[in-house]
Amino acid sequence: MEFIEEQIIGILREQEANAKTAELCLTLTRSAHECRT
């Protein structure tokens, strides 16, 4: 899975706003398996 620059910036902003990493991963990948690898 590849992200464009705007997506990466959005991810970093969500993380700075105290979003949980696991929640971000699931939102972005839609797969718990991808989050573990």
N, C-alpha and C positions, 0 to 999 in steps of 0.2 A: 504494500500500500504506500503510495506516495502522496505527499501533501504539498500544496502550493504555499508560498510565503505567507499569504494572508491567513491561511488555516493555522500555520505554525504560530503566528503572532496571537491569534485568537486562543489557541491552546495555552500558550504561556500566560496570557492575561487571566484566563480562568484559573490556572494554577496559582497565580499571585493573589487571586480573590478567594483563596483558601478552598478551592474545589478539591475533593479527594481524588488522588491519582487513579485509584481503581475505577471510580465513577467516570472520569475523563476517558480512560482507556476503553471502557465498555461503550461509552457514547460514540467514540471515534471508530472503533473496530467492529462493534456489534457482535463480538465473539469473545467469550471468556478465555478460550484456548489461546487466541492471539495475544492476550494480555499476559499470559504466563510464559511466553516464549521470548 
